[in-house]
Amino acid sequence: MRISSISVHGLFGLYDHELKFSDEGLTFIHSMNGVGKSTTLNMLADIFEGDVDSLFSNKFEDMELTFNDGSIVRITNDRVPTITKDGLTKEISVIDLISMADVTYLSAERNMHYIGKDLAVPSAEFLMKELDGKVDTGLVDKDMLEMLIDSLNTLYTTKRAYINETGHLRIMVEDKIELPIDKLSSGEKQVFIMFYTILFDTQKGSLVIIDEPEISLHIAWQKKLCRLFLQFCEAKDLQMIVATHSPAIIHDRWDLAREMGIGRA
């Protein structure tokens, strides 16, 4: 089940937003700074993660999610979510919300991976170790590994991703000199983090939310992301919502873009 549209009213006491999502799986959200683009998508992730404290830390009047089966989930400040389907409305629990969608949220602060509330480690190094563990235990999805390598090499220019003699993904420079992942540039780490998370840490059929994928990326790389995101959506049957300030990310697919305006509807 996919989300067809969302609306949020009275966000910050200032804005009403209504967004209809693309049927192709990928939707870009763009707006001026400060109107609630990242906040709205963070709230959407909070709903399916069951984080009601985070959700209601935001000022808003109500939020509605319409699904492709016609059902509508409505959440208001009374903290009692309801679902309407076939003309009938009933209250639902936080557990019901969590069960409606698997969500993966890649925030703009994705360079650090949090283990609990207080311990953070560099994400690229943590995820590479996680991938090594999947290879060592025979749990790696070889099709996804091949897609990860191909996707990285679509962007990497002075380096290449490859499989070494022990079956692990590694990054090389000239003459197959192995380069530890912590020595990659910030942009090279960014795409590894995004691509790995989408391909290996996301369930098929999930909702994926990405905030500002353009961080640290050259414009030439930004222009290639849309095609790669569409490939990921097709390979894993994902619905992907991407918040961006960069026209280069959207590139030639403005049919997939939705603008969040200013003011009350």
Summary of the structure (lengths in Angstrom):
residues: 265
radius of gyration: 19.5
end to end distance: 27.9
largest distance: 65.6
contacts: 780
relative contact order: 0.19
helix: 37%
strand: 29%
